[in-house]
Structures are given as structure tokens and as C-alpha cells.
């Protein structure tokens, strides 16, 4: 059978670093308050004039270089983002033009922090259906553009960045030993809108709006929903937690990562955590964490890797792959 195999990955973070001490000069907070509640020490923030597509382009170049393929080989670009440069056209089509790609298609996927998992499911299904052979998948965000910098409960959580992977069609026998994406599981519940949303948009306020969140409710649902997504992915593959080499979660909050690990009995040393230095970069967080663990040698060829995320909407999901 056809398997979607990741043949390259890349990442990019803006140059500007915003530490907890920097934030303490702007709002009523402290390094200790932020660390104990979130695990975050610092985050990267876009500079003046720097856009989501700029971050996405850098991550795309890095992924293509790692995959050692030419732009001419790409059939499709999918970009997961909540913070596009413009309402339209898509960030993906912008990247298509800037890369010099003159064939195929490009579009964005919007599932907030779950966006990269949703995008991976889309790319995988395009490849499985035979409609694409090589796909560039990007998660890119400028979350700092959506923040109310007077709200200490939200502005301390988020950062900016981009991560990307190149997927290519390969052959598999149909079992768990195959290299590539083994399964994806997506979920959503629109009734939970009020727990995490942005209070603006083109058809409601004609403004961008600011991010609003009920933290306690988000935490409660995150642990429950992410755990359920992991269990669904493992069940579909007839695997146990102990079979997984690495868990790469959405980097929302260290307490959520720890809570999910405790609930499922996941050893701490198997969880890739970059939240301390990236903050919550929404759709960029999973590919950024993945690229970090690949670059430092933790994730090796043949490893079983489980990606997981939950975002506003609510949306959540998991993806199981063999590296």
C-alpha cells in the first residue's frame, strides 16, 4: 500500500526573544508566576513588518534542503495557520509563489493549535489517494499579533514560529512496521467555542480581534481530549503506550503535557517538550518540537512517533507514524 513518508523537516524562529522578565516589565506578572503555571521561560516574537509567510518560507526552505528535493518535485503545499498575512489569499499560495512552484496546488488549513495534525491528515489522504506524490506541509503562526498585551493570563503563553515537513509517497506492506504515517485521528466539538476563541473577524467585527481563553476549562478538556485521541490512534494500530518511542505533543503548557502523561502512564523521558523556549506557537508547535527532536538525534529512523494536539474550536487529534 501507499504510505506517506516524511523525508525532510525544518524549522524557523523569529530573531526577537521575549523572556518572562521582559513581560514582567509590561504586565503584572513575574518569571516565577509564569514558570510555575506554564513551564515557559521565553518565546520568540515576530519583528516589525515580519509576517507569517516569512516564517513559513524559512521553514519550507529548511525542510526542502533536508529532504534534498527540488521545488519542481512538489505537487501540493498545505499550510496550517490561524494567523495568515491577509484574509486571502492563503499563506500556502504565497509560499508557492515565493518558492517558484508553478504546478500543483496550495491551500491553508485552519484548526488552530491542531492545525498541523489536521494538515498531516489532509496531506496523507492526498498521497494515499494518488492525487499527490510529494507534499510540503507547514505549520506557521504569528500568535503575538492576536494577543491582548494587557491580559497577563494569555499574553504570557504564546510565541511565533514555523515548522515544516516534506512527505513523499512510498511503499508499505500495510502493517505497523511500515515507514510513514500509520494513522491519523481527528476530532472537534464546536459547542466549546467560548473556552478559547478570538473576539473578532471579517464578518463579525471587521477587525482581527484578540485571543480570549478560559484557562481552567481549556486545561480540563485538553488532558481528557488529547488522552482520548492518543488512545484512538493506539487502538487503531493495535499498539500500547509502551510501544511508542516518542510522544510529540502540542506545546501549550507544561502542566497539560505532564497531566496527559500521568493519565496515560507515559514516561516523562519519552515526551518531547520545547514549551520552555518556544511557548505556545499554535499550529507551529508540533512541527517545531518534531524538528528539534530530529535535529538533536532523539528521534531516529525506525522510531514510532505519536503526534498530538488540541486547539480552539475545540479541535483535537493524533497521528502515528514510523520515522
ABEGO torsion letter per residue (X at the ends): XBBBBBABBBBBBBABBBBAAAAAAABBBBAAAAAAAAGBABBBBBBBGBBAAAAAAAAAAAAAAAAGBBAAABABBBBBBABBABAOBBAAAAAAAAAGBABEBBBBBBAEAAAAAAAAAAAAAAAAAGABABBBBBBBBBAAAABBAABAAAAAABBBEBBBBBBBBBBBAGBAABBEBABBBBBBBAAAAAABBBABEAAAAGBAEBBBBBAAAAAAAAAAAAAAAAAAAAAAAGBBAAABABBBBBBABAAAAAAAAAAAGBBAAABBBAAAAAEBAEAAAAAAAAAAAAAAGABBBGBBBBBBBBBBOBBBEBBBBBX
